[in-house]
Every structure is written in structure tokens, then in C-alpha cells.
Amino acid sequence: MKKLFLIIFLFSLLIEQSAFSQYPKEITKLLLVVKDASYYDSVKLFNAGEETILKAKELSSIAAVAEVHIYYGNYFFYTRNLKKAENYFNLALTEAQQANSKTVEMLAKIRLSFMKYENDDKDQAEIELSQLLEESKNNKDFKNVAELLNLIGIIKEESSDYKKAVSLYLEGMTISDLHNLPYYAAVFRNNLGLIKLSSGKIKEALEDFEKGLAISEKENNKRLTSHIQMNICLAYVSDNKPEKVLSLFSKVIDYSRKNNLILELSSNYINFGTAFLNTNKEDLALTYFDSAIVVLEKQNLLVPLTQAYFGKIEVLLKLKKTVEAESVLKKAELLAKKTKNLENLSSYYLFSYRIKQERKNYKGALEDYLEHTRLRDSLTNKMNIKMIEELQLKYNVQKKEIELEKEKSKSLLLEKSNQEEKYKKEFTIVFAIVLLVLILGFSYIRYNRKIREKQVQFSQQLIQNIEEERHRISRDLHDDIGQSLSVIKSKIVKENEGKTNPSSYLENELGRVIEQTREISRNLFPTNLEKIGLTRAIASLMENIQNATKLECSYEITEKEKELSIDVKTHLYRIIQECTNNTIKHSGASGLKITIKEKEGEYRLKYLDNGSGLKTKKDHVGIGLLSMQERAKIINGYLEIDDKTQKGFKLILKFKPLITKKHETSSC
């Protein structure tokens, strides 16, 4: 009976893995329909499967196509058409490899390896499954690690290697605890409970079943819950307490019928038959055993079929139908010897002993009883309850270590979280300080920039105001004082006309004052810039300097100067005027030269003298130099003074005037 549970349970476990694949929601919903239909409904299965395949191809989800073919294989496995099942698993493997889906590829490989086990190539199946286990461990694919530990454990258990099976199940529980796989924790609890139940440890088995049931109900896995409930029923039947589980039996059978789970239903029939047998309802018990036999014969499941025969034999012997019991026992004998299942062989010799004893064939009964005892002792040795208890104890210790490790990890995570929180706060504070410094620095730079802009505006406005004030004073000197002096001179001339000895002294002095007034007026505002232009104004300035100081003066000015506005000309003239004043007063030069050239819209003024050079320190700039720099900025220019030469003074002004005049005529 247990072999049947394991086969059904194995493939239902493998199905659960598919839920871990990541697909679009639409495909995921369709796959759930296909999965549910694979248990019982072939029409729904293939209709939903083809719809899923079309949608998966449309969305280029080839892995989903492979998964559908795995469900097809599962269906044919349930119906015991192993050849078709294997063909679909091979197809799914090819498609998964093409889609580079490692998860689905591993599912297909696991199924194909188990198919070898079903086809009696058990050694090769175990080798391949062990290799897949190592591969999953290396890839840290812990779900498949748990799955393969469960599968190999089932195979070891089937071959009566209970020590290895228990070791694998406990390793699986450790993996489940470490990597939060509650579903598998329930599975391994269930498997261990079955081994303990077989060894007569009913109380311990029930503890494992109850823990597994609590997990499966919490995970809302109805299929797993139904399996564990079935095993709980089996435990109470073994404990001769069938009355405790009759209602639970009904729930389990209803679930199997509702979902048309044929194989599980046959297992429940066996359990139900055993329960009725123990409550002296032999007719009902016989009905359920016969129902199980019909299903299992169709599915060709030999080990559980043998156990169903034994259940029927038990009923027939109780009803004193020895001949019928002997007939059924012959069928059971053939299957037990064919499968070489020690548990079934032991049961066969026990029933043979009872029948032969009933026939008064004491010699044959003794031989069968001795063989039953030998096989039972062999099974007991293989079960090795002490070994199981030791392994369980080691697991319990390991579980406590895992729990302590988890607590330690929690503490480390909490400490790390606190440290990260501390770093975050420190970072926030540092970031706030840096941000504040940047804001203050930016504000300070912006404030200084505005101050400098205001200073520049002030300087430029001051120069403009000075020019306007010079213009006004120049005009007043020329128009008012100059005119008044001219009138006085005219009157003196008229008075001297009638005299025999006129005095020319007063007339000469007035003429000199008038000329000085005009000179001051011209210096205050060079009105001749408007009248004669920049070139002639500079020429006049050079001539006056040369006459007054005997300096050798030369100039070279482009004709393009006529295109400059009067404002630009005025600032250029003032810069040149400031340079010549400095040359006359401070340099001791014997010559100076002025050039103004133009190239591609950019003007260049160069002033040179051969005097003693600039004496002013860089950090102490005179008012004259500041005035020239401000005038350069006003006309969109840049002033350079060469202070590297040991002798002479060199000034270069480059500018591109913002406002120009195409042509300016001069008048005398």
C-alpha cells in the first residue's frame, strides 16, 4: 500500500515545481488549468494545453510549451501509459533546452530518470538522480535539491534501505528549514511518519503527521493535506482505533472522488477496508478491498495490488472462506515474488502459514512461519529503529543549531540594520552640512558677483557721469566764460582804436586767457572728436605733446575707426590721453607710438613708449589704470599691460564694439 502512496505523491510533488516558473499572468492561469486537468480529465487537459501552447508561442514563452508537455507526460504516467509519458518528457526536455529554462529542464530530467526506475532500470535511475542532486546543489537550486532528496529517499525506502532513506529525509528537512521551504518540510515529515508507522512507532508517526498536516493546511495545499490525512487514518487503523478516523476517511475519499484522483482513491479504499475489518464489518471491508483491486489491476501497480490482495485474504479468513482466500493468496504470491518486496513476501508467508495451519499441514505451516520470521527479522534489521532514533536525535540537535543560527543571523541583521541606520543618519548629517556649505558658498559667490557687478555698474556710471560733467563744464567754459572774455577783448580793441598810443598789454593778456580757457574746454571734452574724427583728434594730441615736450610721437590708425560710435571713440581717446599723461609725467621716455588696427570685426589698440615702465605694484593699482580698465569693459574690451619688460611701457586693448556706425563724416 505504501508503494502506491509514494508513486502518486512523487509526481504530485514534481508538479508543484512548475509554479516557480515565471510567465506572463495569462499563461500562468492557463498552466494552472492544465495542471489540474492532468490529474483526471483528458479532454480538458488537451484542450487547455493546446490553448496554452498557442498563447505561449504568441508571447515567445517556449518554456511554457515545455511545461505543458510535462503535464501531458504526467497524465499518461497516471494512466500507466509509460511509453507516451516518456515521449512527452523527452519533448519537454528538448524544448526547455531550446528556451534555456533551467528549471523546466531539471523537471524533465527528473521525470525521465524516474521513468527508468519505473522501467526496472533502477541502478541507472539512481545514478542519474544522484548526479542531478549534485548539479542542483552546485547551482544552489534548493527546491530541486529538496525534490531530489525526497525522490532518492523514496527509491531507497522501496529497496528497504531505510537507514539511507531516513538520512535523506532528515537532510531534506534541514534544507527546508534553512531555505524556508515549508511545503517540503511537510513532505519530509510525512515520509518519516510512514517509516515510523511501518516500524510500529505509531505515536511518533502521528506526531510527524500532525506537524506535516499543520504546515500543509497553513500553505493551503489541499492535495498534500489529503495525503497526510490519509496517513493519519492509516496510523489509527494500525492502532486498532478505526472509530477515530471514520469521518476523516470520508473527507479523504470525498476529496479523491471530487477530483477524480483514481490512484489515491484506491489507496483510500484499502484504508477504509482495513478500518471496517477492524470494526467487524467484513462485508463492507471486502467491498472496499475489491474496489481497490479493480483500480490497481488496471493501473498495473503490483506492490500496492499485492497489499490489496492481502487485505481481501484477511477478510476471507475471518469469514472462514479458506478456499477463496487460498485462491487470492496464489495471485499475491506471484506478485510478491515478482516485485521482491520484503514486506509483501513476509506478509505472504504469514498468510500461507495461517492457511496451511487451517489445513492441518503443520510441516508446511512451520516452514512458512520460519520464512516469515526470517523476513520479518530482516525487515526489522533494515528498519533499525535505534538507528532511526539516533538520526532523529541528530536532526533535532541540528534543528536547534539551525534555530540558534537563525537567531544569530537575526541579531546580525538587526545589528547590521542599526549600523546602516547609524550610517544613514551620519550620511544625512554630513550631506546636510555639505549641502549647507555649498548653499552658503554659492550664496557668497553670488553675493560677491552681484557686488562686483554693482561695482562695475557704479564705476561705469561714474565714468559716464564724469564725462557728462566734463562736457557740461567744457561747454560752460567755451560758451559762457569764453564768450564773455571775447566780448571784453572786443571792447578793449575798440577803445584802443581812437588812441594815439594804444596799450596792447591788456589785450594780449585777455587773448592768452581766452586761449587757456579753450584749451581747458578741449581737455575736459574733446569736441573735435565729433568734428574731425578720432584719427585727426589723436594727430592733434600727438602734435601738441610733441610741441610741448619734444617727445617723438607716431601713430597708425585704421580707416575702420570711422565706423565706431562717438562713445567708443571718446573712451579710446581718454585711454590714450591717460597713457600719454603717464608717459609725460612718470616715464622719462623719448618717444611713444599708437596703433589702432581692425581684423574681422575685432579692434586692437596698442600703446608703446620707451620710458622706465610701469612702477605700480599689482596689488596697488592707481586710479588712472582702474579708469582705463573700466573704460575697456564699457566698450566690450579687454586690457593687457605688459609688465614683464624691464624698459618701456606696453598697453594692448582688444575690443569688439557692440554698437557701431557705418560711416562718420568730419567737419572743420
C-alpha positions in Angstrom: 0.0 0.0 0.0 2.8 2.4 0.8 4.4 2.0 -2.7 1.1 3.3 -4.2 1.3 6.4 -1.9 4.9 7.1 -2.9 4.3 6.9 -6.7 1.2 9.2 -6.5 2.9 11.5 -4.1 6.1 11.7 -6.1 4.5 13.1 -9.3 2.2 15.5 -7.4 5.4 16.9 -5.8 7.1 17.3 -9.1 4.1 19.2 -10.4 4.4 21.8 -7.7 7.8 22.8 -9.0 6.2 24.3 -12.1 4.6 27.0 -10.1 8.1 28.5 -9.6 8.5 29.3 -13.3 7.9 32.9 -14.2 5.5 33.6 -17.0 3.0 36.3 -18.0 -0.2 36.2 -15.9 -2.3 35.0 -18.8 -0.1 32.0 -19.4 0.2 31.2 -15.6 -3.6 31.0 -15.3 -3.8 28.7 -18.3 -1.0 26.5 -16.9 -2.9 26.1 -13.6 -5.9 24.8 -15.6 -3.7 22.3 -17.5 -2.1 21.2 -14.2 -5.4 20.5 -12.5 -6.8 18.7 -15.6 -3.7 16.4 -15.8 -4.9 14.5 -12.7 -8.1 13.2 -14.2 -9.7 15.0 -17.3 -8.0 14.1 -20.6 -10.4 16.2 -22.7 -10.0 19.3 -20.6 -6.2 18.7 -20.4 -5.5 18.6 -24.1 -8.0 21.4 -24.9 -6.5 23.7 -22.3 -3.0 22.5 -23.3 -3.4 23.4 -26.9 -4.7 26.9 -26.0 -1.8 27.4 -23.7 0.7 26.3 -26.3 -0.8 28.8 -28.9 -0.7 31.7 -26.4 2.9 30.7 -25.2 4.1 30.7 -28.8 2.4 34.0 -29.5 4.3 35.5 -26.5 7.5 33.6 -27.2 7.3 31.7 -23.9 8.7 28.4 -25.2 9.4 27.2 -21.6 5.7 27.3 -21.0 5.2 24.9 -24.1 7.7 22.5 -22.5 5.8 22.7 -19.2 2.5 21.8 -21.0 4.2 18.7 -22.4 5.4 17.8 -18.9 1.7 17.8 -17.8 0.8 15.6 -20.8 3.5 13.2 -19.7 2.2 13.3 -16.1 -1.3 12.4 -17.3 0.0 9.3 -19.3 2.1 8.3 -16.3 -1.1 8.3 -14.0 -2.9 6.2 -16.6 0.2 3.9 -16.8 0.9 4.6 -20.4 4.6 4.9 -19.7 5.8 5.0 -23.3 3.7 8.0 -24.1 4.7 9.6 -20.8 8.4 9.2 -21.6 7.9 10.6 -25.2 6.4 13.8 -23.8 9.1 14.2 -21.1 11.8 13.9 -23.8 9.9 16.5 -25.9 9.7 18.8 -22.9 13.4 18.4 -22.2 14.3 19.4 -25.8 12.0 22.5 -25.7 13.3 23.6 -22.2 16.9 23.4 -23.5 16.0 25.5 -26.6 14.3 28.0 -24.3 17.3 27.9 -21.9 14.9 27.3 -19.0 17.0 25.5 -16.4 14.0 25.0 -14.0 11.8 23.2 -16.6 14.8 21.3 -18.0 15.5 20.0 -14.5 11.9 18.9 -14.1 12.0 17.0 -17.3 15.3 15.3 -16.4 13.9 14.2 -13.0 10.9 12.7 -14.6 12.9 10.9 -17.3 15.2 9.4 -14.6 12.3 8.2 -12.6 10.8 6.6 -15.8 13.9 4.5 -15.9 13.2 3.4 -12.3 9.6 2.5 -13.4 11.0 0.5 -16.3 13.2 -1.5 -13.8 16.4 0.2 -14.8 16.8 1.1 -11.1 20.5 1.3 -10.8 20.8 3.8 -13.8 17.9 5.8 -12.5 19.6 6.2 -9.1 22.9 7.2 -10.7 21.2 9.9 -12.8 19.2 11.2 -9.9 22.3 11.4 -7.7 24.0 13.4 -10.5 21.1 15.7 -10.8 21.2 16.2 -7.0 24.8 17.3 -7.1 24.1 19.6 -10.0 21.2 21.2 -8.1 23.4 21.6 -5.0 26.1 23.3 -7.1 23.6 25.6 -8.6 22.1 26.3 -5.2 18.7 25.3 -6.6 17.4 24.3 -3.2 13.8 23.4 -4.3 15.1 20.8 -6.7 17.7 19.7 -4.0 14.7 19.0 -1.7 12.8 17.3 -4.5 15.6 15.0 -5.4 16.4 14.2 -1.8 12.7 13.1 -1.4 12.8 11.1 -4.7 16.1 9.2 -3.9 14.8 8.6 -0.4 11.6 7.0 -1.8 13.8 4.8 -4.0 16.0 3.8 -1.1 12.9 3.1 1.0 11.4 0.9 -1.8 14.7 -1.1 -1.8 14.3 -1.5 2.0 17.4 0.8 2.7 15.6 2.6 5.5 18.7 4.0 7.1 19.7 5.9 3.9 16.1 6.9 3.3 15.8 8.4 6.8 19.1 10.2 6.3 18.0 11.7 3.1 14.6 12.8 4.5 16.3 14.4 7.5 18.8 16.2 5.2 15.8 17.4 3.2 14.1 18.8 6.4 17.3 20.6 7.2 17.4 22.2 3.7 13.7 23.1 4.1 14.3 24.7 7.4 17.3 26.7 6.2 15.8 27.9 3.0 12.2 28.4 4.1 10.6 25.7 2.1 7.5 24.8 4.2 5.9 22.6 1.5 8.9 20.2 1.5 9.2 20.3 5.3 5.6 18.9 5.4 6.6 16.3 2.7 9.6 15.0 4.7 7.5 14.9 7.9 5.0 12.8 6.1 7.7 10.4 4.7 9.3 10.0 8.1 6.0 9.4 9.7 5.3 6.5 7.3 8.7 4.9 8.1 7.9 5.2 11.8 4.4 3.8 11.3 5.9 0.8 9.4 8.3 0.2 12.4 5.4 0.2 14.8 6.2 3.6 16.3 2.6 4.8 15.9 2.7 7.7 18.5 5.9 9.1 16.9 4.4 8.7 13.4 1.3 10.6 14.4 3.4 13.4 15.8 5.2 13.8 12.4 1.8 13.5 10.5 0.2 16.2 12.7 3.2 18.6 12.2 3.1 18.0 8.5 -0.6 18.5 8.4 -0.4 21.8 10.2 2.2 23.1 7.6 0.2 21.9 4.6 -3.0 23.5 5.9 -1.2 26.7 6.5 0.2 26.5 3.0 -3.4 25.8 1.8 -2.1 22.8 -0.2 -5.2 20.6 -0.4 -3.6 17.7 -2.2 -0.8 17.4 0.3 -3.3 17.8 3.2 -5.4 14.9 1.8 -2.3 12.7 1.6 -1.3 13.3 5.2 -4.9 12.9 6.4 -4.9 9.5 4.7 -1.8 8.5 6.5 -3.3 9.7 9.9 -6.2 7.4 9.1 -3.7 4.6 8.4 -2.0 5.2 11.8 -5.2 5.0 13.8 -6.2 1.8 11.9 -2.8 0.3 12.8 -3.5 1.3 16.4 -6.9 -0.5 16.3 -8.8 2.7 16.7 -10.7 3.0 13.4 -13.6 4.7 15.1 -11.5 7.8 15.5 -11.0 8.2 11.7 -14.2 7.1 10.0 -15.2 10.8 9.5 -11.7 11.7 8.3 -11.8 8.7 5.9 -15.0 10.1 4.4 -13.3 13.5 3.9 -10.3 12.0 2.2 -12.4 9.8 -0.1 -14.7 12.7 -1.0 -11.7 14.7 -2.0 -10.3 11.9 -4.2 -13.7 11.4 -5.8 -14.4 15.1 -6.3 -11.0 15.5 -8.1 -11.3 12.1 -9.8 -7.9 11.0 -8.3 -8.2 7.3 -9.2 -4.9 6.1 -7.7 -5.4 7.9 -4.4 -9.0 6.7 -4.3 -7.8 3.1 -4.5 -5.4 3.7 -1.6 -8.3 5.1 0.4 -10.4 2.1 -0.4 -7.6 -0.1 1.1 -7.6 2.0 4.3 -11.3 2.1 4.5 -11.4 -1.7 4.1 -8.9 -2.1 6.9 -11.0 0.1 9.1 -14.2 -1.8 8.5 -12.3 -5.1 9.0 -11.1 -3.9 12.5 -14.7 -3.0 13.4 -16.1 -6.4 12.4 -17.9 -5.1 9.3 -16.4 -7.8 7.0 -18.9 -7.3 4.1 -18.1 -3.6 3.8 -14.4 -4.3 4.2 -14.5 -6.8 1.3 -16.3 -4.4 -0.9 -13.6 -1.7 -0.4 -10.7 -4.1 -0.9 -12.3 -5.4 -4.2 -12.8 -1.8 -5.4 -9.1 -1.1 -4.7 -8.1 -4.3 -6.6 -10.1 -3.3 -9.7 -8.3 0.1 -9.9 -4.8 -1.3 -9.2 -5.1 -4.1 -11.7 -6.0 -1.6 -14.4 -3.0 0.6 -13.4 -0.7 -2.4 -13.2 0.7 -1.2 -9.8 2.0 -4.5 -8.5 3.2 -3.7 -5.0 0.1 -1.9 -3.7 -2.1 -4.5 -5.6 -0.4 -7.2 -3.6 -1.2 -5.4 -0.4 -4.9 -5.1 -1.5 -4.9 -8.9 -2.0 -3.6 -9.4 1.5 -6.4 -7.2 2.8 -9.0 -9.3 1.0 -7.4 -12.5 2.2 -7.6 -11.2 5.8 -11.4 -10.6 5.3 -11.9 -14.1 3.7 -10.1 -15.8 6.5 -12.2 -14.0 9.1 -15.3 -15.1 7.2 -13.9 -18.7 7.2 -13.7 -18.8 3.4 -10.4 -20.6 3.3 -10.7 -21.8 -0.3 -11.3 -18.3 -1.7 -8.5 -17.0 0.5 -6.1 -19.6 -0.8 -7.0 -18.7 -4.4 -6.3 -15.0 -3.8 -3.1 -15.9 -2.0 -1.7 -17.6 -5.1 -2.2 -14.3 -7.0 -0.4 -12.4 -4.2 2.4 -15.0 -4.2 3.2 -14.4 -7.9 3.2 -10.6 -7.4 5.3 -10.6 -4.2 7.9 -12.9 -5.7 8.0 -10.8 -8.9 8.5 -7.5 -7.1 10.8 -9.0 -4.4 9.3 -6.6 -1.9 10.4 -7.9 1.5 7.4 -6.6 3.3 5.0 -8.3 0.9 7.0 -11.5 0.9 6.8 -11.5 4.7 3.1 -11.0 4.6 2.6 -13.8 2.0 4.4 -16.4 4.2 2.4 -15.3 7.2 -0.9 -15.8 5.4 0.4 -19.1 3.9 1.3 -20.2 7.4 -2.2 -19.4 8.6 -3.9 -21.2 5.7 -1.7 -24.3 6.0 -2.3 -24.4 9.7 -6.0 -24.3 9.0 -5.5 -27.2 6.6 -3.5 -29.0 9.3 -0.4 -29.0 7.1 1.8 -28.3 10.1 5.1 -29.0 8.4 4.4 -26.6 5.6 3.0 -24.1 8.1 6.1 -24.3 10.2 8.3 -23.8 7.1 6.3 -20.7 6.1 6.3 -19.3 9.6 10.0 -19.7 9.9 10.4 -17.9 6.5 8.0 -15.2 7.6 10.0 -14.8 10.8 13.3 -14.6 8.9 11.9 -12.0 6.5 10.4 -10.0 9.4 13.7 -10.1 11.3 15.4 -8.9 8.1 13.0 -6.1 7.8 13.4 -5.2 11.4 17.2 -5.1 11.0 16.8 -2.9 7.9 14.4 -0.7 9.7 16.9 -0.4 12.6 14.7 1.6 14.9 17.6 2.6 17.1 19.4 4.0 14.0 16.3 6.0 13.1 16.0 7.3 16.6 19.7 8.3 16.5 19.3 10.1 13.2 16.2 11.8 14.5 18.1 12.9 17.6 20.9 14.3 15.4 18.3 16.1 13.3 16.7 17.6 16.5 20.2 18.8 17.6 20.9 20.2 14.1 17.5 21.8 14.1 18.3 23.6 17.3 21.6 24.7 15.9 19.8 26.0 12.8 17.3 27.9 15.0 20.3 29.3 17.0 22.0 30.2 13.7 18.8 31.9 12.6 18.6 33.8 15.8 22.2 34.8 15.4 21.5 35.8 11.9 18.6 37.9 13.1 20.8 39.5 15.6 23.5 40.2 13.0 20.8 41.5 10.6 19.4 43.7 13.4 22.9 44.9 14.2 23.6 45.5 10.6 20.3 47.3 10.2 21.2 49.5 13.2 24.7 50.1 11.8 23.1 51.0 8.4 20.7 53.3 10.2 23.6 54.9 12.0 25.5 55.3 8.7 22.3 56.8 7.1 22.0 59.3 9.9 25.7 60.2 9.8 25.5 60.4 6.0 22.4 62.6 6.3 24.1 64.9 8.7 27.3 65.1 6.6 25.2 65.6 3.5 23.2 68.3 5.2 26.4 70.1 6.3 28.0 69.7 2.8 24.8 71.0 1.2 24.6 73.9 3.7 28.3 74.8 2.9 27.6 74.6 -0.8 24.5 76.8 -0.4 26.4 79.3 1.7 29.3 79.1 -0.7 27.0 79.6 -3.7 25.2 82.4 -1.9 28.6 84.0 -1.0 29.8 83.7 -4.6 26.5 85.0 -5.9 26.6 87.9 -3.4 30.2 88.8 -4.4 29.3 88.5 -8.0 26.4 90.9 -7.5 28.7 93.2 -5.5 31.2 93.2 -8.3 28.5 93.7 -10.9 27.3 96.7 -8.9 30.8 98.0 -8.5 31.3 97.7 -12.3 28.0 99.4 -12.9 28.9 102.0 -10.4 32.4 102.5 -12.0 30.9 102.7 -15.5 28.1 105.0 -14.3 30.7 107.2 -12.5 32.9 107.4 -15.7 29.7 108.3 -17.7 28.8 110.9 -15.1 32.3 112.3 -15.2 32.2 112.5 -19.0 28.8 114.3 -18.8 30.1 116.6 -16.2 33.3 117.4 -18.2 31.1 118.0 -21.2 28.9 120.4 -19.2 32.0 122.3 -17.7 33.6 122.3 -21.2 30.5 123.8 -22.7 30.2 126.4 -19.9 33.8 127.4 -20.3 33.5 127.7 -24.1 30.1 129.2 -24.3 29.9 131.4 -21.2 33.3 132.4 -19.9 35.0 132.1 -23.3 32.3 134.2 -25.0 32.4 136.8 -22.1 36.2 137.2 -22.4 35.9 137.6 -26.2 33.4 140.4 -25.7 35.7 142.1 -23.2 38.6 141.8 -25.6 36.4 143.3 -28.4 35.6 146.3 -26.2 39.2 146.9 -25.3 40.1 146.8 -29.0 37.5 149.4 -29.8 38.7 151.7 -27.0 42.3 151.5 -28.3 41.3 152.4 -31.8 41.0 156.2 -31.1 44.2 156.5 -29.0 47.4 157.6 -30.4 49.5 155.2 -28.2 47.1 152.3 -27.5 48.1 149.8 -24.8 48.3 146.2 -26.2 49.2 144.5 -22.8 45.6 144.1 -21.6 44.5 142.9 -25.0 47.3 140.3 -25.1 46.6 139.0 -21.6 42.9 138.6 -22.4 43.8 136.7 -25.6 46.1 134.4 -23.6 43.3 133.8 -21.0 40.8 133.1 -23.8 43.2 130.5 -25.4 43.8 128.8 -22.0 40.0 128.6 -21.5 39.6 127.0 -24.8 42.4 124.6 -24.1 40.8 123.6 -20.7 37.5 123.2 -22.5 39.1 120.9 -25.2 40.8 118.8 -22.5 37.6 118.4 -20.5 35.7 117.2 -23.5 37.3 116.6 -26.9 34.6 118.2 -29.0 36.8 117.9 -32.0 36.1 114.1 -32.0 32.7 114.8 -33.4 34.0 117.5 -35.8 37.2 116.0 -37.1 37.1 112.3 -36.1 39.3 110.1 -34.0 42.4 110.0 -36.3 42.7 113.8 -36.6 42.0 114.2 -32.8 44.8 111.8 -32.0 47.0 113.6 -34.6 46.3 116.9 -32.9 47.0 115.4 -29.5 50.3 114.0 -30.7 51.3 117.3 -32.3 50.5 119.2 -29.0 52.5 116.7 -27.0 55.4 116.8 -29.4 55.5 120.7 -29.3 55.2 120.8 -25.6 57.6 118.0 -24.6 59.7 117.4 -27.6 58.7 113.7 -27.4 58.9 111.8 -30.7 55.2 110.8 -31.4 53.9 108.5 -34.1 50.6 106.9 -34.8 49.0 104.4 -37.2 45.2 104.2 -37.2 42.9 102.1 -39.4 40.3 103.8 -41.6 37.7 101.5 -40.0 37.8 103.8 -36.9 35.2 105.9 -38.7 32.7 103.1 -38.1 33.0 103.4 -34.4 30.4 105.3 -32.3 31.3 108.6 -30.7 31.1 106.9 -27.2 33.6 104.3 -28.2 35.9 107.0 -29.8 35.6 109.0 -26.6 36.7 106.1 -24.4 39.6 105.2 -26.7 40.7 108.9 -26.7 40.5 109.0 -22.9 42.6 105.8 -22.6 45.2 107.2 -25.0 45.1 110.5 -23.1 45.7 108.7 -19.8 48.6 106.8 -21.3 50.2 109.9 -22.7 49.8 111.8 -19.4 51.6 108.9 -17.6 54.3 108.9 -20.2 54.9 112.6 -19.9 54.8 112.7 -16.1 56.5 109.5 -15.0 58.3 107.6 -17.7 61.1 109.8 -18.9 60.5 108.4 -22.4 61.8 110.0 -25.5 59.2 108.6 -27.8 55.8 106.9 -28.0 53.7 105.1 -30.7 50.0 104.5 -31.0 48.4 101.9 -33.4 44.8 101.0 -33.9 44.1 98.1 -36.2 41.0 96.1 -37.1 40.6 92.4 -38.2 37.3 90.5 -38.7 35.4 93.0 -36.6 37.9 93.0 -33.7 39.8 96.2 -33.0 43.2 96.3 -31.3 44.8 99.4 -29.7 48.5 99.2 -28.9 50.3 102.0 -27.0 54.1 101.9 -26.6 56.7 104.2 -25.0 60.4 103.7 -24.3 60.4 105.0 -20.8 61.1 103.4 -17.4 58.0 101.2 -17.5 55.2 100.6 -15.0 56.2 101.2 -11.4 52.8 100.4 -9.8 52.5 97.1 -7.9 49.8 94.6 -8.9 48.1 94.8 -5.6 48.1 98.6 -5.6 46.6 99.8 -8.9 46.3 103.5 -9.5 43.1 105.4 -10.3 44.2 106.0 -13.8 44.7 102.3 -14.6 41.4 101.5 -13.0 39.8 104.1 -15.1 41.3 102.6 -18.3 40.1 99.1 -17.2 36.5 100.3 -16.6 36.5 102.1 -20.0 37.7 98.9 -21.7 34.8 96.9 -20.1 32.3 99.6 -21.3 33.3 99.1 -24.9 33.3 95.3 -24.5 37.1 95.1 -24.5 40.0 93.6 -22.5 43.0 95.5 -21.4 46.5 93.9 -21.2 49.6 95.6 -19.8 53.0 94.0 -20.3 54.9 94.5 -17.1 57.5 91.8 -17.8 59.7 94.1 -19.9 62.5 95.9 -17.9 62.2 99.1 -20.0 59.3 100.8 -21.6 55.5 100.6 -21.3 53.2 98.4 -23.4 49.4 98.5 -23.3 47.1 96.4 -25.6 43.4 96.9 -25.8 41.3 94.4 -27.7 37.6 95.1 -28.2 34.5 94.3 -30.3 32.2 97.3 -30.2 28.6 96.3 -29.5 27.2 99.4 -31.3 28.9 100.7 -34.5 28.2 103.3 -37.1 28.7 102.6 -40.7 30.4 105.9 -41.5 31.1 109.2 -39.8 31.9 112.3 -41.7 34.1 115.0 -40.1 33.7 118.7 -40.4 36.1 121.5 -39.6 
